[in-house]
Amino acid sequence: MSITIRKGTSKDLTQVFELVKELAEYEKALHEVENSIERMTEDAFGEKPIFEFFVAEENGKIEGTAIFYYRYSTWKGKAIFLEDLVVRKEKRGAGIGKKLLDAIVQEAKAVDARQVMWQVLDWNEPAINFYKKLGTDLDESWINCKLEFKQIQEYKAG
């Protein structure tokens, strides 16, 4: 296997979006995907980019991706949030996920990030075991909070 890890480009987004949908299907939430290639293009390469990504490529086909953005911890400083780490189903277990995570950690070192953070669903045992094998801290003390688009639109301030 000759996998190349590199920063993603706008030309990669069609295949990357396929991976995003594959992940959503794996997580039994494909119906929740509202994003589009056009929106991802704007959000990654537009006037104010808000995310970046690495791709794992083999023979011109993207077999995995690591989508990340910068966040800020008032206690620690600059951090990288790994939004998604996805490897095509038929390529899982071949070391691609580790290579993508390696690229994220190298990015963190290059920009002097104080943390790399991500989430994993509590039922995703293969991912949890992968992260445990790497010595990752699994923090079960935080509760995730979010407002969805409709809730944001209907939010009443004051």
N, C-alpha and C positions, 0 to 999 in steps of 0.2 A: 504494500500500500504506500503510495507516494502522495501524502497529504501536504498541502501548502497552507499555512496560516498567514493571513494578511488582513489589513484593514479593508473594510468593505467600501464599495463605490456605488453610485446610483444605479449602475447597470446590474448590480447584484440583487437589487431589491425585489425583483419578481420571484427569484428563487428563495430569497430570505422570507418573503411573505408566505410562500408555500410552507416553509418550515414553521412559521408562526401558527399557521392554521393547523399543521400537523400536531403541534404541541397542544393547541386548544382542543383538538379532537381527542388526544390522549388524556387530557384532563376533563373530558366529558363536558366541554364548555364551548364547542364550536359556534353555537348559537349566540354567544356573547361577543364574538369578534365583530367590531364595528369599523375597524381601521381599514385603510386601503393603501395600495402602492403609491398613489398620488400623495396622500397625506404623509406617508412615511418619507417620501422623497423630499417634501417640503420641510418636514421636521428634522431630517438628517442633513440636508444640503441647501436649505433655503437661507433666507437672510439672517435668521437667528436659530442656528442648529441646536437641538436639544438632546440628541443622542448620537452615539457612534456605534460601530459594530465591527467585529472581526468575522471572517468567514474561513471555513475549512474547505479547501477546494481539492478535488481529485479529477484529473482529466477534463477540466472545464465545468464540472458539475459541483455545485455547492452541497456538501454533505453535512454541514453543521454551521451554526452561528452563535456568537455571544454578543448580545445587545446590551449596551451599558450607557450610563450617563453619570455626570458628576453631581454629587449632593454635598451638603455641608452639615457637619456636626458641630454644634456650639461647644461641645466638650472636647472634641478631637481635632476638628479642622476639616480639610478637604477629604472627601471619600468618594469612592466609586461604587455605584449601585449596579449590580449585574441584574438586569431586568429579566433576561431569558438566556439560557444556555440550552440549545437544541441540537440534537444529532438525529439524522434520519434513522428511522426505526431499524432498517436493515444494516446500519453501520454502527449501532450501539455496541459497546463492549470492545471496540477496536482501538481505544485510546484517543479518539478524536476529542471527546469532552475534556479530557485532561490537557490536551494541547491547547484547546481554546481557553481553559481556565489559566493555563500557564501564560498565555498572551495577556489576559486581564491583569494578572499579578505583575507582569513585566510593565504594563502600562501604568499601574499604580506606583511602581518604583520610579518610573521615568518622570511622573508628575508629582512625586513626593506626597501621594495620598496616604492618609493615616489609617484608613480602613478600606476593605472591600466587603461589601454586604450584599446579601441576596435572600430570597425566601424560597422555601420548598414546602409543598403540600404535605401534611402530616401522614397521608396514605401512600406517598410516593417512595416506597421502600428502596427501590433500586437507586434513586437519586440520594436518599438519606445515607445509604450505605457507602455510596461513592464519596460523599462529602466527609463522612466519618473516617474513611480510610485515609483521607488527606489531612486529618487532624483538625478539621474545621470545628469551631465552637457552634453548637446548636443551641440557640437561646429560645427557650419556650416561655419566657416570662412576659413577652410583649404581645399585645393584642393588635391586630391590623385594623385600621379604621379607614373608611373611604366614603366619599360622596360621589354617586354616579351622576352622569350628565343631567338627567331629569331632576335630580335632587339639587344640583347646582343651580339650574334654571329656576327652580321654585323656592330657593333659599330666601328667607326673609331676614335681612340684617336689622339689628337694633332691637 
